[in-house]
Amino acid sequence: MVCDLSWDIAPGYDPLGVLASNLDLARSGELVRIVPGTLATVSRLLDVADPAPVWDTTYHYSGDDESTAQYVYVLDALNFCFWGEPRWQVECGEDWVNGYYALALALKRAIERGVPILHAGWMAQVTPTDLAGVLGGRGEIPLLAERAHSLNEAGAMLARRFGGRFSAMVEWCKQSAPTLAIALSAFLTSYDDVARLGQNVHRFYKRAQICASDLSSALAGRPAGELTGLELLTAFADYKLPQVLRAFGVLEYQPALAAKVDARVELPAGSVDEVAIRAATVWAVEHLRQALIQRGSVLSAREIDWKLWLLGQKPLPNLQPYHLTRTIYY
């Protein structure tokens, strides 16, 4: 069965404007094409794939509601751009972890050592040197100065508007995941994940959306984690997700773009190549969501994103390199 691609957006379904702002670019397929014939097969795979993981305390901090929410806020202020050689890594038992898990673990250990990383005043004043000492590990931490700046801005905003408490910001947003994502992107420039190509504005809000999602995961089963509107979040367009979608044949790159990505040529942030990959990614996940509904399975874009990301942690046939972009947005 070949799934038909519906490009319609139900009223109220796209409150952040991510799907609408990327509709024309994704539908054109000039640089990145969504392949309809693959959707039914991949939707079947997603139907039986592992569910989204619980908040893994091997890597993540978990305390009372207030401190856990604050940890998520710090974690996602720093959660971007981990690629590079040699990879920055943190020791974990007899092994080393890198990327997001290295960040989560380093911050957890800092709290356990008594470093006041959860205090908005500390966030607002931390220097790149201080941050490097907190994160530790081996290898170079990419965009260290930008990470410190992101945390400075996050701490200052939280102190100024919400008494230094992320939970107060969540309450101000009425426990709404889309409203929280919109507020983060409005109040913090490092979350304002918007690209402009000519007169066209392309919204993604990857980190703002994932912060809301992470908060729900971290506080699952507790009243503070009961966010509404999680099903209205889109895919979190980064570099891993399109790599997995391409491996499954859902995304097909135009030959010149494929050659650049495969040769690990860096794509500038905000370039048409990079934006086209991200636009197709959010819409490919939306089409997979529709294909799953045809199968009688209701999964949100957030849940599909998680399943694809987890599949990408395993060896996959046809896995090409992910695109390389130095950016604070993912």
Sine and cosine of phi, psi and omega as CSV:
sin_phi,cos_phi,sin_psi,cos_psi,sin_omega,cos_omega
0.00,0.00,0.76,-0.65,0.08,-1.00
-0.99,-0.17,0.82,-0.57,-0.01,-1.00
-0.98,0.18,0.72,-0.69,0.11,-0.99
-0.96,0.26,0.61,-0.79,0.04,-1.00
-1.00,0.01,0.89,-0.46,0.11,-0.99
-0.98,-0.19,0.81,-0.59,0.00,-1.00
-0.98,-0.20,0.19,0.98,0.01,-1.00
-0.97,0.23,0.56,-0.83,0.05,-1.00
-0.88,-0.47,0.87,-0.48,-0.01,-1.00
-0.90,0.44,0.60,-0.80,0.04,-1.00
-0.81,0.58,0.75,-0.66,0.03,-1.00
0.99,0.13,-0.09,1.00,-0.09,-1.00
-0.99,0.15,-0.37,0.93,-0.13,-0.99
-0.85,-0.53,0.90,0.44,-0.14,-0.99
-0.91,0.42,-0.40,0.92,0.01,-1.00
-1.00,0.01,-0.13,0.99,0.02,-1.00
0.96,0.28,0.30,0.95,-0.03,-1.00
-0.94,0.35,-0.75,0.66,-0.02,-1.00
-0.92,0.40,-0.72,0.70,-0.05,-1.00
-0.89,0.46,-0.67,0.74,-0.08,-1.00
-0.96,0.29,-0.28,0.96,0.00,-1.00
-0.94,-0.35,0.11,0.99,-0.08,-1.00
-0.87,0.49,-0.81,0.58,-0.11,-0.99
-0.90,0.43,-0.66,0.75,-0.02,-1.00
-0.92,0.40,-0.69,0.73,0.00,-1.00
-0.92,0.38,-0.67,0.74,-0.04,-1.00
-0.93,0.37,-0.49,0.87,-0.02,-1.00
-0.90,0.44,-0.60,0.80,0.01,-1.00
0.90,0.44,0.29,0.96,-0.08,-1.00
-0.93,0.37,-0.63,0.77,0.00,-1.00
-0.96,-0.27,-0.60,0.80,0.02,-1.00
-0.70,-0.71,0.84,-0.55,-0.05,-1.00
-0.95,-0.31,0.69,-0.73,0.15,-0.99
-1.00,0.03,0.82,-0.57,-0.12,-0.99
-1.00,-0.08,0.95,-0.30,-0.09,-1.00
-0.86,0.51,-0.60,0.80,-0.10,-0.99
-0.91,0.42,-0.21,0.98,-0.02,-1.00
-1.00,-0.07,-0.24,0.97,-0.19,-0.98
-0.91,0.41,-0.67,0.74,-0.03,-1.00
-0.90,0.44,-0.68,0.73,-0.01,-1.00
-0.90,0.44,-0.73,0.69,-0.03,-1.00
-0.94,0.35,-0.55,0.83,0.05,-1.00
-0.90,0.43,-0.57,0.82,0.07,-1.00
-0.91,0.42,-0.64,0.77,0.03,-1.00
-0.90,0.44,-0.67,0.74,0.00,-1.00
-0.92,0.39,-0.52,0.86,-0.02,-1.00
-0.88,0.48,-0.52,0.85,-0.05,-1.00
-0.94,-0.33,0.02,1.00,-0.01,-1.00
-0.94,0.33,0.30,-0.96,0.01,-1.00
-0.84,0.54,0.60,-0.80,0.06,-1.00
-0.94,0.33,0.19,-0.98,0.05,-1.00
-0.86,0.52,0.66,-0.76,-0.06,-1.00
-0.95,0.32,0.42,-0.91,0.14,-0.99
-0.96,0.28,0.18,-0.98,0.02,-1.00
-0.92,0.39,0.97,-0.26,-0.15,-0.99
-0.98,0.18,0.95,-0.30,-0.05,-1.00
-0.98,0.22,-0.02,1.00,0.20,-0.98
-0.87,0.49,-0.63,0.78,-0.04,-1.00
-0.95,-0.31,-0.55,0.83,-0.14,-0.99
-0.99,-0.14,0.53,-0.85,0.14,-0.99
-0.97,0.23,0.60,-0.80,0.10,-0.99
-0.59,-0.81,0.90,-0.44,0.04,-1.00
-0.75,-0.66,-0.62,-0.79,0.08,-1.00
-0.95,0.31,0.14,-0.99,-0.09,-1.00
-0.84,0.54,-0.70,0.71,-0.07,-1.00
-0.90,0.44,-0.77,0.64,-0.06,-1.00
-0.95,0.32,-0.55,0.84,0.03,-1.00
-0.92,0.38,-0.67,0.74,0.06,-1.00
-0.88,0.48,-0.66,0.75,0.00,-1.00
-0.91,0.43,-0.63,0.78,0.06,-1.00
-0.88,0.48,-0.71,0.71,0.03,-1.00
-0.86,0.51,-0.65,0.76,-0.01,-1.00
-0.88,0.47,-0.71,0.71,0.02,-1.00
-0.92,0.39,-0.72,0.69,-0.02,-1.00
-0.82,0.57,-0.74,0.67,-0.10,-1.00
-0.99,0.15,-0.28,0.96,0.17,-0.99
-0.92,0.39,-0.38,0.92,-0.06,-1.00
-0.93,-0.36,0.02,1.00,-0.19,-0.98
-1.00,0.02,0.99,0.17,0.07,-1.00
-0.33,-0.94,0.47,-0.88,0.22,-0.97
0.74,0.67,0.99,0.10,0.00,-1.00
-0.96,-0.29,-0.04,1.00,-0.11,-0.99
-0.98,0.22,0.43,-0.90,0.00,-1.00
0.55,-0.84,0.32,-0.95,0.01,-1.00
-0.80,-0.60,0.74,-0.68,-0.11,0.99
-0.95,0.30,0.51,-0.86,-0.03,-1.00
-0.92,0.39,0.63,-0.78,0.16,-0.99
-0.94,0.34,0.74,-0.67,-0.09,-1.00
-0.68,-0.74,0.44,-0.90,0.06,-1.00
-0.81,-0.59,0.68,-0.73,-0.03,-1.00
-0.94,0.34,0.68,-0.73,0.01,-1.00
-0.65,-0.76,0.99,-0.14,-0.07,-1.00
0.90,0.43,-0.82,-0.57,0.02,-1.00
-1.00,-0.07,0.12,0.99,-0.07,-1.00
-0.83,-0.56,0.03,-1.00,0.10,-0.99
-0.81,-0.59,0.64,-0.77,0.06,-1.00
-0.89,-0.45,0.43,-0.90,0.01,-1.00
-0.76,-0.65,0.00,-1.00,0.08,-1.00
0.89,0.46,-0.63,-0.78,-0.08,-1.00
-0.85,0.53,-0.69,0.72,-0.04,-1.00
-0.91,0.41,-0.57,0.82,0.08,-1.00
-0.89,0.46,-0.68,0.73,0.03,-1.00
-0.89,0.46,-0.76,0.65,-0.02,-1.00
-0.85,0.53,-0.69,0.73,-0.04,-1.00
-0.94,0.35,-0.67,0.75,0.01,-1.00
-0.88,0.48,-0.66,0.75,0.01,-1.00
-0.93,0.37,-0.65,0.76,0.07,-1.00
-0.85,0.53,-0.72,0.69,-0.02,-1.00
-0.92,0.40,-0.57,0.82,0.05,-1.00
-0.88,0.48,-0.68,0.73,0.05,-1.00
-0.88,0.48,-0.69,0.72,-0.02,-1.00
-0.91,0.42,-0.46,0.89,0.05,-1.00
-0.99,0.13,-0.11,0.99,0.00,-1.00
1.00,-0.02,0.17,0.99,0.07,-1.00
-0.94,0.33,0.78,-0.63,-0.13,-0.99
-0.98,0.18,0.78,0.63,-0.09,-1.00
-0.93,0.36,-0.28,0.96,-0.02,-1.00
-1.00,0.08,-0.12,0.99,-0.02,-1.00
-1.00,0.06,0.77,-0.64,-0.04,-1.00
-0.87,0.50,-0.57,0.82,0.02,-1.00
-0.90,0.44,-0.63,0.78,0.06,-1.00
-0.91,0.41,-0.71,0.71,0.03,-1.00
-0.84,0.55,-0.70,0.72,-0.10,-0.99
-0.92,0.39,-0.39,0.92,-0.10,-0.99
-0.94,-0.33,-0.14,0.99,-0.12,-0.99
-0.88,0.47,0.65,-0.76,0.03,-1.00
-0.98,-0.18,0.29,-0.96,0.08,-1.00
-0.82,0.57,-0.62,0.78,0.02,-1.00
-0.91,0.42,-0.70,0.71,0.05,-1.00
-0.85,0.53,-0.72,0.70,-0.07,-1.00
-0.91,0.42,-0.65,0.76,0.04,-1.00
-0.87,0.49,-0.62,0.79,0.04,-1.00
-0.92,0.39,-0.60,0.80,0.03,-1.00
-0.92,0.38,-0.70,0.72,-0.09,-1.00
-0.97,0.23,-0.58,0.82,0.09,-1.00
0.87,0.50,-0.62,-0.79,0.02,-1.00
0.98,0.22,-0.29,-0.96,0.01,-1.00
-0.77,-0.64,0.46,-0.89,-0.07,-1.00
1.00,-0.02,0.19,-0.98,-0.05,-1.00
-1.00,0.04,0.73,-0.68,0.06,-1.00
-0.99,0.13,0.90,-0.44,-0.02,-1.00
-0.89,0.45,0.54,-0.84,0.11,-0.99
0.77,0.64,0.71,0.70,-0.06,-1.00
-0.89,0.46,-0.70,0.72,0.00,-1.00
-0.89,0.46,-0.65,0.76,0.01,-1.00
-0.92,0.40,-0.58,0.82,0.05,-1.00
-0.91,0.42,-0.70,0.71,0.03,-1.00
-0.88,0.47,-0.66,0.75,0.01,-1.00
-0.90,0.44,-0.67,0.74,0.02,-1.00
-0.86,0.51,-0.68,0.74,0.00,-1.00
-0.94,0.34,-0.61,0.79,0.08,-1.00
-0.85,0.53,-0.74,0.67,-0.01,-1.00
-0.90,0.44,-0.68,0.74,-0.01,-1.00
-0.89,0.45,-0.68,0.73,0.00,-1.00
-0.92,0.39,-0.69,0.72,-0.01,-1.00
-0.89,0.45,-0.69,0.73,0.01,-1.00
-0.90,0.44,-0.69,0.72,-0.04,-1.00
-0.90,0.44,-0.65,0.76,0.02,-1.00
-0.92,0.39,-0.66,0.75,-0.09,-1.00
-0.95,0.31,-0.65,0.76,-0.13,-0.99
-0.98,-0.18,-0.50,0.87,-0.20,-0.98
-0.74,-0.68,0.43,0.90,0.05,-1.00
0.88,0.48,0.41,0.91,0.03,-1.00
0.98,0.19,0.18,0.98,-0.10,-0.99
-0.89,-0.46,0.87,-0.49,0.07,-1.00
-0.91,0.42,-0.57,0.82,0.02,-1.00
-0.87,0.50,-0.53,0.85,0.05,-1.00
-0.93,0.37,-0.59,0.81,0.06,-1.00
-0.91,0.41,-0.67,0.75,0.02,-1.00
-0.89,0.46,-0.67,0.74,0.05,-1.00
-0.89,0.45,-0.66,0.75,0.03,-1.00
-0.87,0.49,-0.53,0.85,0.04,-1.00
-1.00,0.09,0.14,0.99,0.04,-1.00
0.84,0.54,0.60,0.80,0.05,-1.00
0.85,0.53,0.44,0.90,-0.01,-1.00
-0.99,-0.14,0.85,-0.53,0.00,-1.00
-0.88,0.47,-0.74,0.67,0.02,-1.00
-0.89,0.45,-0.64,0.77,0.02,-1.00
-0.90,0.43,-0.63,0.77,0.04,-1.00
-0.89,0.45,-0.69,0.72,0.02,-1.00
-0.89,0.46,-0.66,0.75,0.02,-1.00
-0.90,0.43,-0.67,0.74,-0.01,-1.00
-0.90,0.43,-0.70,0.72,0.03,-1.00
-0.86,0.51,-0.69,0.72,-0.03,-1.00
-0.95,0.32,-0.45,0.89,0.01,-1.00
-0.99,0.17,-0.59,0.80,-0.10,-1.00
-1.00,0.00,-0.34,0.94,-0.11,-0.99
-0.79,-0.62,0.87,-0.50,-0.05,-1.00
-0.89,0.46,-0.49,0.87,-0.03,-1.00
-0.95,0.31,-0.18,0.98,0.07,-1.00
-0.97,-0.24,-0.04,1.00,-0.09,-1.00
-0.99,0.13,0.94,0.33,-0.15,-0.99
-0.99,0.13,0.98,0.19,-0.05,-1.00
-0.75,-0.66,0.75,-0.66,0.05,-1.00
-0.93,-0.37,0.54,-0.84,0.00,-1.00
-0.84,-0.55,0.85,-0.52,0.07,-1.00
-0.88,-0.48,0.97,-0.23,-0.09,-1.00
0.89,0.45,-0.81,-0.59,0.02,-1.00
-1.00,0.03,-0.04,1.00,-0.10,-0.99
-1.00,-0.10,0.71,-0.70,0.03,-1.00
-0.96,-0.29,0.79,-0.61,-0.02,-1.00
-0.89,-0.45,0.90,-0.43,-0.05,-1.00
-0.99,-0.14,0.67,-0.74,0.05,-1.00
-0.77,-0.64,-0.72,0.70,0.06,-1.00
0.77,0.64,0.69,0.73,-0.08,-1.00
-0.86,0.52,-0.81,0.58,-0.10,-1.00
-0.95,0.32,-0.56,0.83,0.03,-1.00
-0.90,0.43,-0.67,0.75,0.02,-1.00
-0.94,0.35,-0.65,0.76,-0.03,-1.00
-0.94,0.34,-0.46,0.89,0.08,-1.00
-0.90,0.44,-0.70,0.72,0.06,-1.00
-0.89,0.45,-0.68,0.74,0.00,-1.00
-0.90,0.43,-0.69,0.72,0.00,-1.00
-0.89,0.45,-0.63,0.77,0.01,-1.00
-0.88,0.48,-0.67,0.74,0.04,-1.00
-0.89,0.46,-0.66,0.75,0.01,-1.00
-0.93,0.38,-0.68,0.73,-0.06,-1.00
-0.91,0.41,-0.54,0.84,-0.06,-1.00
-0.92,-0.39,0.48,0.88,0.00,-1.00
-0.85,0.53,0.72,-0.69,0.02,-1.00
1.00,0.08,-0.06,1.00,0.03,-1.00
-0.92,-0.39,0.52,-0.86,-0.02,-1.00
-0.82,0.57,-0.60,0.80,-0.04,-1.00
-0.91,0.42,-0.36,0.93,-0.01,-1.00
-0.99,-0.12,0.06,1.00,-0.02,-1.00
-0.99,0.11,0.99,0.15,0.01,-1.00
-1.00,-0.01,0.62,-0.78,0.10,-1.00
-1.00,-0.04,0.36,-0.93,0.12,-0.99
0.97,0.23,0.25,0.97,0.04,-1.00
-0.88,0.48,-0.50,0.87,0.00,-1.00
-0.95,0.31,-0.15,0.99,0.00,-1.00
-1.00,-0.09,-0.09,1.00,0.06,-1.00
-0.96,0.28,0.49,-0.87,0.03,-1.00
-1.00,-0.09,-0.03,-1.00,0.14,-0.99
-0.88,0.47,0.45,-0.89,0.00,-1.00
-1.00,-0.10,1.00,-0.03,-0.19,-0.98
-0.95,0.32,0.95,-0.30,0.00,-1.00
-0.80,-0.60,-0.53,-0.85,0.05,-1.00
-0.98,-0.18,-0.42,0.91,-0.03,-1.00
-0.96,0.26,-0.66,0.75,-0.08,-1.00
-0.88,0.47,-0.76,0.65,0.04,-1.00
-0.90,0.43,-0.50,0.86,0.06,-1.00
-0.87,0.49,-0.69,0.72,0.00,-1.00
-0.93,0.36,-0.69,0.73,0.01,-1.00
-0.89,0.46,-0.58,0.82,0.05,-1.00
-0.94,0.35,-0.64,0.77,0.02,-1.00
-0.88,0.48,-0.58,0.82,0.02,-1.00
-0.99,0.11,-0.03,1.00,0.03,-1.00
0.99,0.11,0.09,1.00,0.00,-1.00
-0.95,0.31,-0.61,0.79,0.06,-1.00
-0.95,-0.31,0.67,-0.74,0.04,-1.00
-0.80,-0.61,0.88,-0.48,-0.03,-1.00
-1.00,0.07,0.61,-0.79,0.13,-0.99
-0.86,0.51,0.60,-0.80,-0.17,-0.99
-0.77,0.64,-0.69,0.73,-0.03,-1.00
-0.91,0.41,-0.63,0.78,0.04,-1.00
-0.93,0.36,-0.68,0.73,0.03,-1.00
-0.85,0.52,-0.65,0.76,0.00,-1.00
-0.89,0.45,-0.66,0.75,0.02,-1.00
-0.91,0.42,-0.72,0.69,-0.02,-1.00
-0.90,0.44,-0.70,0.71,-0.05,-1.00
-0.93,0.37,-0.47,0.88,0.04,-1.00
-1.00,0.05,0.06,1.00,0.02,-1.00
0.86,0.51,0.64,0.77,0.14,-0.99
-0.99,0.16,0.78,-0.62,-0.06,-1.00
-0.93,0.37,0.73,-0.68,0.07,-1.00
-0.99,-0.11,0.84,-0.54,-0.03,-1.00
-0.87,0.49,0.61,-0.79,0.07,-1.00
-0.86,0.50,0.74,-0.67,0.01,-1.00
0.99,0.12,0.02,1.00,0.05,-1.00
-0.96,0.27,0.32,-0.95,-0.02,-1.00
-0.90,0.45,-0.57,0.82,0.03,-1.00
-0.88,0.48,-0.76,0.64,-0.05,-1.00
-0.91,0.41,-0.70,0.71,-0.04,-1.00
-0.91,0.42,-0.60,0.80,0.02,-1.00
-0.90,0.45,-0.64,0.77,0.04,-1.00
-0.89,0.46,-0.71,0.71,-0.04,-1.00
-0.94,0.34,-0.62,0.78,0.02,-1.00
-0.88,0.47,-0.71,0.70,0.01,-1.00
-0.91,0.41,-0.53,0.85,-0.01,-1.00
-0.90,0.44,-0.75,0.67,-0.04,-1.00
-0.92,0.40,-0.58,0.82,0.00,-1.00
-0.98,0.21,-0.53,0.85,0.07,-1.00
-0.88,0.47,-0.67,0.75,0.05,-1.00
-0.91,0.41,-0.61,0.79,0.06,-1.00
-0.89,0.45,-0.65,0.76,0.03,-1.00
-0.92,0.39,-0.58,0.81,0.08,-1.00
-0.92,0.40,-0.60,0.80,0.06,-1.00
-0.87,0.48,-0.69,0.73,0.03,-1.00
-0.91,0.42,-0.64,0.77,0.01,-1.00
-0.90,0.44,-0.61,0.80,0.04,-1.00
-0.92,0.40,-0.61,0.79,0.05,-1.00
-0.87,0.49,-0.64,0.77,0.06,-1.00
-0.88,0.47,-0.44,0.90,0.06,-1.00
-1.00,0.07,-0.06,1.00,-0.03,-1.00
1.00,0.05,0.23,0.97,0.02,-1.00
-0.93,-0.36,0.76,-0.65,0.02,-1.00
-0.95,-0.31,0.95,-0.30,0.09,-1.00
-0.81,-0.59,0.64,-0.77,0.06,-1.00
-0.98,0.20,0.28,-0.96,0.07,-1.00
-0.86,0.52,-0.60,0.80,0.03,-1.00
-0.87,0.50,-0.68,0.73,0.00,-1.00
-0.94,0.33,-0.61,0.79,0.05,-1.00
-0.90,0.43,-0.67,0.74,0.06,-1.00
-0.82,0.57,-0.74,0.67,0.00,-1.00
-0.86,0.51,-0.72,0.69,-0.04,-1.00
-0.90,0.44,-0.67,0.75,0.03,-1.00
-0.91,0.42,-0.66,0.75,0.01,-1.00
-0.89,0.46,-0.67,0.74,0.02,-1.00
-0.91,0.42,-0.65,0.76,0.06,-1.00
-0.88,0.48,-0.54,0.84,0.01,-1.00
-0.95,0.31,-0.20,0.98,0.06,-1.00
-0.99,0.10,-0.12,0.99,0.01,-1.00
-0.97,-0.26,0.35,-0.94,0.07,-1.00
-0.88,0.47,0.79,-0.61,0.00,-1.00
-0.85,-0.53,0.67,-0.75,0.14,-0.99
-0.93,0.37,0.47,-0.88,0.07,-1.00
0.91,0.41,0.36,0.93,-0.02,-1.00
-0.99,0.16,0.93,-0.38,0.06,-1.00
-1.00,-0.03,0.20,-0.98,0.04,-1.00
-0.87,0.50,0.45,-0.89,0.16,-0.99
-0.99,0.15,0.37,-0.93,0.01,-1.00
-0.95,0.32,0.53,-0.85,-0.05,-1.00
-0.95,-0.31,0.87,-0.50,0.07,-1.00
-0.62,-0.78,0.80,-0.60,0.09,-1.00
-1.00,0.09,0.92,-0.38,-0.09,-1.00
-0.42,-0.91,0.46,-0.89,0.08,-1.00
-1.00,0.06,-0.07,1.00,-0.15,-0.99
-1.00,-0.02,-0.25,0.97,0.08,-1.00
-0.25,-0.97,0.00,0.00,0.00,0.00
